[in-house]
Amino acid sequence: MKEKEIKIDYKEQQLILYAEKEDDSIGPILSGSYMAKNHLADFHQIWGSLEKELFAKIVNREISPIVRFKELEELTTAELASRTGIPKRRVRRHLSHRHFMKARVEELQKYADVFNIPVANLFQVVSTKQDGTWNMGYNEKAAKKMALTISQEATENPLLVITNPEKN
């Protein structure tokens, strides 16, 4: 492909592609991503509404937290059963609030391992900032300067709390 055919002006997400330049040489071209420019906002909107919908169902005791993680990881019940080693019939039962409350700790640990989360995250929702002030990674020096208050609020579901870290 030619350089001018793949060049996309999208500074939010840049990537390096190799293309034929105007002088007929092949070299790296800094370009934006077509998918990010045209579809990323839609994806985030759909994903965000799915998370809110699943959270509301957990709070209202319509589903268990396992359903939330299963849906977000795009796993089928059979795949989840296979990865956890828990029989599919039992996994299906754990998807309901009533039977989730009867799950053994060993089973919950297996689910947590598959979802790559601590078991505690099956019982809490951690609220995070999703704006430009949040920085990836941990900086010990910066963390010591920043005071943080963590609060928890109850929900309609007695097994679920919302954990809110707040910068002082």
N, C-alpha and C positions, 0 to 999 in steps of 0.2 A: 504494500500500500504506500501511497505517497504521503508525505508529511502533512500537506494541507487537507487530505481526506480524513485524517484521524485526529487532528487538533481540535480540542473542545475546550472552550473557555469556562472553567469551573474551578475556581481557586480553593473551595472548601475541601475538595478531595483530589489530590494530584497523584498521577502515576507516571512511570516512565515506560514508554513503548519504543520499539525499534521500527523505524520506517525508512523508506527511500527519501533522501533529501533532494533538494532542487539540483544539487551538483552531481546527482546520480550515485552518491555514496550512501551507505546504510549506517545509521547512527541513532543514538537515543534522542527521543523527543519527550519533553515534559508536556503532559496533556491532562485535562480533566477527565473524569469518568462519565461516560454517557449514562450509565445506569444510575449513578449517584445524582447527576444533574436532573434527570427526568423522573426517577422513581423513588428516591430515598425518602422524601417527605411523605409520600403515600404509604410506604412501608412502615415508617415510624408511627403514623397515625393509626394504621390498622393494628399494628402490634400493641400500641398503647391502649386502644379500645378493647382489645382482647384481654390484656392484663387487668383492666378495670372491671370488665365483665366477670372474669374468673374470680377476682378478689371479692366482688359483691356476692357471688354465689357461695364462697367460703364463709363469709361473714353471716350470711343467711342460712347456713348449714345445709345448703343444697348439694354441695360436693365436698370432697376432702381436699386438703392441700396437695395431695399426690396428683390429682387431676390437673391442677394449675401447672405444676412442673412437667407433667407428662405432655400437656398441650404445648407448652412453650418449647419443649425439646422436640416436638413433633414425633412422638413415639406412639405406636399402637399398643394396645393392651398386651398383645402377644410378644412384642419386642420388649416391653417392660418386664414381663414375666420371665422371659429368657435371660435378660441381663441381671435380674435380681436372684433368679433361681427359686422364686416363689411360684407355686402353681397358678396358672392363669385364672382359675375360678376364684382363688383367694385374692389375687390382685384386683379382679373385678369387684369383689366385695369391699376392698379397702378404698375404692373410689367413692364410696358413699360415706357421708359424715358419721353415720351410726356405726358402721363397721370399722372405720378408721380409728374410732375411739377404743376399739378392742384390739388393735394391732399390738403385737409384742415389740419391745424395744429392738430386738434383733432384726425384725422385719423392717422397722423404720430405718435402722442403720443401713440396711441393704438398699432401700430406696434412696437415702441420702448419698450413698456411695455412687449410685448410678447418675444422680443429678449433680454430683460433685459439689455438695453443700453440707454444712453441718446439720445434724439432726434438729437442732434448735430452730433452724429456718423453716421447718415444717410447722412450727407453732408461732412464728412471728413474721411480720413484714417489716423490713428495714426501709425507712424512708430516706431517700438520698436526693441531693440537688441535681437537677438535670440541666443546669445552665452553664454558661461560659466560665464561671468562677471555680468550678470543680477541676482539680488537677489529678491526672493519673499518677500512680506511684506513691510511695511513702517517703517522706523526707523527715527524718528524725528531728533535725534542727527546727524546721518549720512547725512540726507537730508540738514541740515543747513550748513554742511561743503562742500557740493558738489554744485557747480554753474551749472545752467542748462540754456541753450539757446533754445528757441522754435522758429522754423521758419515754415512758411507755403509757399508752392509753388502751383501755379495754375495748373490746368490740362486742357485738351481740353474741358472737361465738365464744364460749368460755375458754376454748383451747387456743384462741388466736389473739395476739396483741400486736399493736403497731409501735415499733421502736423508732423514735425520732431523734437523731443526733442534731444538735443545734450549736452553731458557732456563737460564742459569747462576744 
